[in-house]
Amino acid sequence: MISSQQPLVLKVGGALLQCEMGMARLMTTAANIIKTGQAVIMVHGGGCLVDEQLAANGMQTVKLDGLRVTPAEQVPIVVGALAGTSNKILQAAAVKAGVTCVGMSLADGGIVSAQIKDEQLGFVGEVSPKDATYLNFILAQGWMPIVSSIAVDDLGQLLNVNADQAATVLAKLVNGKLVLLSDVSGVLDGKGQLITSLNKAEAAELTRQGVIDKGMKVKVEAALEVAQWLGQPVQVASWRDSAQLAALVQGEAIGTQVLPQ
């Protein structure tokens, strides 16, 4: 039976898909968390897989401020890699770990509203929370939604959404605790040391210095947005670190705590 605790929204990056041991460990962690009665939603990207598929089709990967540019001709490949292959690889790992899961996308059940973010980025979506009914139904069964970051706008256009931003919106939608997991242990300072907590002013200063940039900049901005929205810290941590994952099951703080001020 799922308790009234806030759902845990785990966002995982594409690098996880290339590490079978990492996936197995993370899904076992998710299974253990669900056993405690806590609901878990997993949101994923799949950048590495998208890059491979684009290259196989003779297409270039272009990024702007850490966000993938998605021209019309790349949409079918990006959608196939994220909503198809990446989603099902994670689902298979979840089933293997004994987790009953539902593979889905941001387009399912009217959970979000989507629109084009910026014409310069092509078919990249900006999403906002809409209706939690479908997600809440899945969670009430004790199942884990595995959500790809593909959305559809009101005109029926497929859109590629940054997975950190997708996780942010779903955390807002279900009033959940957000943990952004990647292959690094958290936000690192200029010397490569873990920063255990980070507020808005400190994040702005480290971004100005170029210590936080590219993908981590997008991650920290997403974390700050949710921390401010929910009035609680958001964690940026690693799926590679078994000690961090064990602490996560115990409900402990892991990685970098991004604070809501």
C-alpha positions, 0 to 999 in steps of 0.5 A: 500500500502506498503511503501518504509520503511525497512521491519520489521523482528520480530523474536519470540521465542517458549514461545510465542506459550504457551501464547494466550494473548501474541500471540493476543497482538503481532498479533494486534501490527503487524496488526497496523504496517502493517496498517501504510504501513510498511511491516512485516516478522515474523520468529519463533522458537518453542523450547517448543513445540519441547521439548514436542513432543520429550518427548512424543516420548521418546526422549531427548533434547540435547543442545550444546552452546545454539543450539539444537542438531538434530539427524536424528531420531528427524528430522521428529518430529522437522520439524512437530513441527516447520513447522507444529504446531507452524507455524499454531498456529501463522497463526491462531492468525494472521488471528484472528487479521485480518492479511492476512498472508502466512505460510512458511518455509526457504525452500520456493521460494529459499530465502536461501541457506542451509548447515549442520552447524556442524556435532556435531549438527546433522541435524542443518542448516546454512543458507545464503541469496539467492533470495528475489523475493518470499518474496518481492512478498508476502510483495508487496501484504501487506501480512505478511510471517510467516516463520518457521526455517526449511530449505532444502539443495541442497541434499533435506535434511531437516535441523533445523535452529536456529530461531535467525540466520534464522531471521538474514539472512532474515533481511539481505535478505530484508535489514530489521530492526530486532527485536528479541522478547522473554519473557524477556525485553532485555539483562539484566545485572548481577543484572537483570536490562535492558541494554538499549544499548550494543556494541560488546566489552561490549557484549564480556565482559558480555559473558566472565563474564557469564552474557550473556549465552546460548540462549541469547548469540545466540540472541546477536551474531545474533543481532551483526551480523545484526547490523554490516551488516546493519550499524544500531542497532538491538533491543532485546525486549519482546513480553510480554511487552505491552508498548514495543509493543506500542512503536514498532508501533510508530517506537520507540526503545525498549528493548536493542539496540545492536549497530553496532560496 
